[in-house]
Amino acid sequence: MKTSDFDYFLADDLIARYPLPDRTASRLLHVDGPAKRFEDRLFADLPAFFKPGDLLIFNDTRVIKARLFGEKATGGRVEALVERVLSDREALAFIRASHKPKPGARLRFSDAFEAEVVERQDDLYRLAFDPTRTVLSWLDQYGLLPLPPYIDRAAEVSDDARYQTVYARDPGAVAAPTAGLHFDQAMLTRLQEAGVETAFVTLHVGAGTFQPVRVEAIADHHMHSECYEIPVATVAAVAKAQAAGGRIGAVGTTSLRALESAARAGELKAGAGETDIFITPGYKFRLIERLVTNFHLPKSTLLMLVSAFGGHDLMRRAYDHAVAERYRFFSYGDAMLIEKNDEI
């Protein structure tokens, strides 16, 4: 397939640049893959689609304040976007500057602390931060939340809470697992009262999630790598649900990618790993049967993933419908519940 097969027109005013006042107030487009139909609902209706014994799996990564502004020793301005925290002292980062820094260069951020360029690794730079504090501590005090480029505004104080899931626990992501932004504690309680089990994985979303597909043949695209962890308790929850005939659902493409990566050998395995899994139409899903997700960018790897899950033709019609009905798109936008198309 070609990248152009996943294109669609979206008016600029359909991009949600701010969240709704209430997390659960968004709309929900239910896409029934097996029945090849979709219907307009509200996110508040979500528990009605589940039965006791079903399992929903969430990504509990926490977004870090990964964007730093500062200057080089020469006085030139520099911007760094931390892609991954490697240790208490080191991190990998994208760097934007008029002249790319060389190994040994010292960068001063927020006129408060320094980081040394250790080496370049492809498009990234390994930085050694001032060791008097941890990398996460420096970022928490002086970094800015890295809102996606399409939001097209600076992060505000309210984003510190709203661009974070209510169950975020493990810091390391530079982008939110946005399907989870629709859930508040009241919704989680409603699901629990309906007999729906919950479990968690961790996948630290990298900045590569915003990188466009630059090739026309999607088979030529290479995914960025992200680290994930599957707890033993989550493997046990999956086994319990399957034994009871419950359906396994993922909240967000990040949860799905972590789970499908850990089940590549046919059986879900606990533990940590790295994944560059690229899911496109024709992929055979091993574990996940339903997916809660947001609306994704044209020509993006995430749109390719949901097209693999729900069926390319059906998802194309669903997106055309969402545009015509003026759904709100992307990170702060409305949601979808997709039932896997088993005929693919």
C-alpha positions as CSV (number, residue, x, y, z in Angstrom):
1,M,0.0,0.0,0.0
2,K,1.0,3.6,-0.4
3,T,1.1,6.5,2.0
4,S,-1.3,8.4,-0.2
5,D,-3.9,5.6,0.6
6,F,-4.1,7.1,4.1
7,D,-4.7,10.7,3.2
8,Y,-7.8,12.8,3.9
9,F,-8.7,16.4,4.0
10,L,-9.1,18.1,7.3
11,A,-10.1,21.7,7.8
12,D,-7.9,23.6,10.3
13,D,-10.8,24.4,12.5
14,L,-11.5,20.7,13.3
15,I,-8.1,20.4,15.1
16,A,-8.8,20.5,18.8
17,R,-6.2,23.0,20.2
18,Y,-7.7,23.0,23.7
19,P,-9.4,20.2,25.6
20,L,-13.1,20.3,26.6
21,P,-13.8,21.4,30.2
22,D,-14.7,17.8,31.2
23,R,-12.5,14.9,30.2
24,T,-15.5,12.6,29.4
25,A,-17.5,15.2,27.5
26,S,-16.2,14.3,24.1
27,R,-18.0,12.5,21.4
28,L,-17.4,8.8,20.6
29,L,-17.6,7.3,17.1
30,H,-18.3,3.5,17.5
31,V,-16.8,1.6,14.6
32,D,-18.0,-2.0,14.4
33,G,-15.5,-3.8,12.2
34,P,-17.3,-7.1,11.9
35,A,-20.7,-5.4,11.0
36,K,-18.9,-2.8,8.8
37,R,-20.8,0.1,10.2
38,F,-20.4,3.0,12.6
39,E,-22.6,5.2,14.8
40,D,-22.3,8.5,16.7
41,R,-22.3,8.2,20.4
42,L,-20.9,10.0,23.4
43,F,-17.8,9.0,25.4
44,A,-20.0,8.9,28.5
45,D,-21.7,5.9,26.8
46,L,-18.5,3.8,26.9
47,P,-19.4,1.4,29.7
48,A,-22.5,0.3,27.8
49,F,-20.2,-1.4,25.3
50,F,-18.6,-3.7,27.9
51,K,-19.7,-6.7,29.9
52,P,-18.5,-8.1,33.2
53,G,-15.2,-10.0,32.7
54,D,-14.0,-7.8,29.8
55,L,-10.5,-6.2,30.3
56,L,-9.3,-2.8,29.4
57,I,-5.6,-2.1,29.4
58,F,-4.2,1.4,29.9
59,N,-0.7,2.9,29.3
60,D,0.4,4.5,32.6
61,T,3.4,6.5,31.2
62,R,3.7,10.0,32.5
63,V,4.6,12.9,30.2
64,I,7.8,14.8,31.2
65,K,8.5,18.5,30.6
66,A,10.9,17.5,27.8
67,R,11.4,20.9,26.0
68,L,14.4,23.1,27.1
69,F,15.5,26.5,25.9
70,G,19.0,27.9,26.3
71,E,22.2,28.9,24.6
72,K,25.6,27.6,23.5
73,A,28.9,28.8,24.9
74,T,29.1,31.0,21.8
75,G,25.9,32.7,22.8
76,G,23.8,31.1,20.0
77,R,20.3,30.0,21.0
78,V,19.5,26.4,21.3
79,E,16.4,24.3,21.8
80,A,16.5,20.7,23.1
81,L,13.7,18.1,23.1
82,V,14.5,15.2,25.3
83,E,13.5,12.0,23.5
84,R,14.5,9.5,26.2
85,V,16.0,9.7,29.7
86,L,18.8,7.1,29.8
87,S,19.8,7.5,33.5
88,D,19.8,9.9,36.3
89,R,22.4,11.9,34.5
90,E,22.1,11.3,30.8
91,A,19.4,11.7,28.1
92,L,19.0,11.5,24.3
93,A,17.6,14.7,22.8
94,F,16.9,16.4,19.5
95,I,18.7,19.7,19.3
96,R,17.7,22.7,17.2
97,A,20.4,25.4,16.7
98,S,21.9,27.5,13.9
99,H,25.0,25.3,14.0
100,K,24.8,21.8,15.4
101,P,26.9,21.4,18.5
102,K,29.9,19.0,18.6
103,P,30.9,16.5,21.2
104,G,32.3,18.4,24.2
105,A,30.1,21.5,23.7
106,R,28.4,22.8,26.8
107,L,24.8,24.0,26.6
108,R,23.3,26.2,29.3
109,F,19.5,25.9,29.8
110,S,17.2,28.5,31.4
111,D,20.4,30.2,32.7
112,A,20.3,27.6,35.5
113,F,22.2,24.5,34.6
114,E,24.4,23.0,31.9
115,A,24.5,19.8,29.9
116,E,27.5,18.5,27.9
117,V,27.1,17.0,24.4
118,V,28.7,13.6,24.7
119,E,28.1,12.3,21.2
120,R,25.7,12.3,18.2
121,Q,23.6,9.3,17.5
122,D,21.9,9.7,14.1
123,D,19.4,12.6,14.6
124,L,19.8,12.6,18.4
125,Y,22.4,13.8,20.8
126,R,23.5,12.2,24.0
127,L,23.6,14.8,26.7
128,A,25.2,14.6,30.2
129,F,23.4,16.8,32.6
130,D,24.7,18.7,35.6
131,P,25.1,15.8,38.1
132,T,24.0,17.8,41.2
133,R,20.4,16.8,40.3
134,T,18.7,14.1,38.2
135,V,17.7,14.7,34.6
136,L,14.0,14.4,35.6
137,S,14.5,16.9,38.4
138,W,16.0,19.5,36.0
139,L,13.3,18.9,33.5
140,D,10.5,19.1,36.1
141,Q,11.7,22.6,37.2
142,Y,12.9,24.2,34.0
143,G,11.4,22.2,31.1
144,L,8.2,22.9,29.2
145,L,5.5,20.4,28.3
146,P,6.1,19.4,24.6
147,L,2.6,19.8,23.1
148,P,2.3,18.3,19.6
149,P,3.2,20.6,16.7
150,Y,-0.4,20.7,15.3
151,I,-1.7,22.2,18.5
152,D,0.2,25.3,17.3
153,R,0.5,27.1,20.6
154,A,2.7,27.3,23.7
155,A,1.9,25.1,26.6
156,E,-0.2,26.8,29.3
157,V,-0.5,26.0,33.0
158,S,-3.7,24.1,32.5
159,D,-1.9,21.7,30.0
160,D,0.2,20.4,32.9
161,A,-2.8,18.5,34.1
162,R,-4.9,18.1,31.0
163,Y,-2.1,16.7,28.8
164,Q,-1.6,14.0,31.3
165,T,-3.9,11.0,32.1
166,V,-5.4,10.8,35.6
167,Y,-3.6,7.4,36.1
168,A,-0.1,8.5,34.8
169,R,2.6,7.0,37.0
170,D,5.9,6.3,35.3
171,P,7.6,9.4,33.9
172,G,9.3,9.1,30.5
173,A,7.0,10.0,27.7
174,V,7.4,13.1,25.5
175,A,3.8,12.8,24.2
176,A,0.6,11.7,26.0
177,P,-1.1,8.5,25.3
178,T,-4.0,10.6,24.2
179,A,-6.9,8.1,24.2
180,G,-6.4,8.0,27.9
181,L,-7.1,11.7,28.3
182,H,-10.8,11.0,28.0
183,F,-10.9,9.0,31.3
184,D,-11.5,10.6,34.7
185,Q,-11.8,8.8,38.0
186,A,-15.6,8.8,37.8
187,M,-15.4,6.9,34.4
188,L,-12.9,4.4,35.8
189,T,-15.3,3.8,38.7
190,R,-18.2,3.3,36.4
191,L,-16.3,0.7,34.4
192,Q,-15.3,-1.1,37.6
193,E,-18.9,-1.1,38.8
194,A,-19.9,-2.6,35.5
195,G,-17.5,-5.5,36.1
196,V,-14.8,-4.4,33.7
197,E,-11.3,-5.3,34.8
198,T,-8.4,-3.0,34.2
199,A,-4.7,-3.5,33.9
200,F,-1.7,-1.4,32.9
201,V,1.3,-1.4,30.6
202,T,4.0,1.3,30.2
203,L,5.2,2.5,26.8
204,H,7.1,5.8,26.9
205,V,5.9,7.6,23.8
206,G,8.8,9.2,21.9
207,A,9.0,12.3,19.8
208,G,9.2,10.0,16.7
209,T,5.5,9.6,17.0
210,F,5.1,13.0,15.3
211,Q,7.5,12.2,12.5
212,P,5.8,12.1,9.1
213,V,6.0,9.1,6.8
214,R,8.4,10.4,4.1
215,V,8.2,7.5,1.7
216,E,5.4,6.6,-0.7
217,A,5.6,2.8,-0.3
218,I,4.8,2.2,3.4
219,A,6.9,-1.0,3.3
220,D,10.0,1.3,3.1
221,H,9.1,3.2,6.3
222,H,11.2,2.5,9.4
223,M,9.5,3.1,12.8
224,H,11.3,4.8,15.7
225,S,12.0,2.6,18.7
226,E,10.2,3.0,22.0
227,C,10.7,1.2,25.3
228,Y,7.9,-0.6,27.1
229,E,7.2,-2.9,30.0
230,I,4.5,-5.5,30.6
231,P,3.9,-6.2,34.3
232,V,3.3,-9.8,35.5
233,A,-0.1,-8.7,36.9
234,T,-1.2,-7.6,33.4
235,V,-0.3,-11.0,31.9
236,A,-2.3,-12.6,34.7
237,A,-5.3,-10.3,34.0
238,V,-5.2,-11.2,30.3
239,A,-5.2,-14.9,31.0
240,K,-8.0,-14.5,33.5
241,A,-10.2,-12.6,31.0
242,Q,-9.5,-15.0,28.2
243,A,-10.4,-18.0,30.4
244,A,-13.7,-16.3,31.3
245,G,-14.5,-15.4,27.7
246,G,-13.9,-11.7,28.2
247,R,-12.8,-9.4,25.5
248,I,-9.4,-7.7,25.6
249,G,-9.4,-4.0,24.9
250,A,-6.5,-1.5,24.6
251,V,-6.8,2.2,25.5
252,G,-4.7,3.9,22.9
253,T,-2.4,2.8,20.1
254,T,0.5,2.8,22.5
255,S,-1.1,0.2,24.7
256,L,-1.9,-1.9,21.7
257,R,1.6,-1.7,20.3
258,A,3.2,-2.7,23.6
259,L,0.9,-5.6,24.0
260,E,1.2,-6.9,20.4
261,S,5.0,-6.5,20.6
262,A,5.1,-8.6,23.8
263,A,2.9,-11.2,22.2
264,R,4.8,-11.6,19.0
265,A,5.9,-15.1,19.8
266,G,2.2,-16.1,20.2
267,E,1.9,-15.8,24.0
268,L,2.0,-12.5,26.0
269,K,5.2,-12.3,28.0
270,A,5.9,-10.1,31.0
271,G,9.0,-7.9,31.1
272,A,10.7,-4.9,29.5
273,G,11.7,-4.4,25.9
274,E,12.0,-2.1,22.9
275,T,9.6,-2.1,20.0
276,D,9.6,-0.6,16.5
277,I,6.5,-2.6,15.5
278,F,4.9,-1.1,12.4
279,I,1.3,-2.2,12.1
280,T,-0.3,-1.8,8.7
281,P,-3.3,-3.5,6.9
282,G,-2.7,-7.2,6.6
283,Y,-1.3,-7.5,10.2
284,K,-2.7,-10.4,12.2
285,F,-3.6,-9.2,15.7
286,R,-2.7,-11.7,18.4
287,L,-4.3,-10.2,21.5
288,I,-6.4,-7.1,21.2
289,E,-10.0,-7.2,20.1
290,R,-11.2,-3.6,20.7
291,L,-9.4,-0.3,20.7
292,V,-10.2,3.1,22.3
293,T,-8.4,5.7,20.3
294,N,-8.4,9.3,19.0
295,F,-8.5,10.5,15.4
296,H,-5.1,10.5,13.8
297,L,-3.2,12.6,11.3
298,P,-3.4,12.0,7.6
299,K,-0.7,9.7,6.2
300,S,0.4,8.8,9.7
301,T,1.6,5.4,11.0
302,L,-1.2,5.6,13.6
303,L,-3.9,5.9,10.9
304,M,-2.3,2.9,9.2
305,L,-2.6,1.0,12.5
306,V,-6.3,1.7,13.0
307,S,-6.9,0.9,9.4
308,A,-5.3,-2.5,10.0
309,F,-7.5,-3.0,13.0
310,G,-10.9,-1.8,11.7
311,G,-10.5,-2.4,8.0
312,H,-9.1,0.2,5.5
313,D,-12.3,0.9,3.6
314,L,-14.5,1.1,6.8
315,M,-12.0,3.4,8.5
316,R,-11.8,5.6,5.5
317,R,-15.6,6.0,5.5
318,A,-15.6,6.5,9.3
319,Y,-13.1,9.3,8.9
320,D,-15.0,10.9,6.1
321,H,-18.1,10.8,8.3
322,A,-16.2,12.3,11.3
323,V,-15.0,15.2,9.1
324,A,-18.6,15.8,7.7
325,E,-20.1,15.7,11.3
326,R,-17.4,18.0,12.6
327,Y,-15.8,15.8,15.2
328,R,-12.8,17.3,17.0
329,F,-9.5,15.8,15.8
330,F,-6.1,14.8,17.3
331,S,-4.8,14.8,20.9
332,Y,-7.4,17.0,22.5
333,G,-10.2,15.8,20.2
334,D,-13.0,13.2,20.2
335,A,-12.6,9.5,20.6
336,M,-13.4,6.2,18.7
337,L,-14.2,2.7,19.9
338,I,-13.1,0.3,17.2
339,E,-14.2,-3.4,17.1
340,K,-11.6,-5.5,15.4
341,N,-12.5,-6.6,11.9
342,D,-11.9,-10.4,12.0
343,E,-12.3,-10.8,8.3
344,I,-9.1,-8.9,7.5
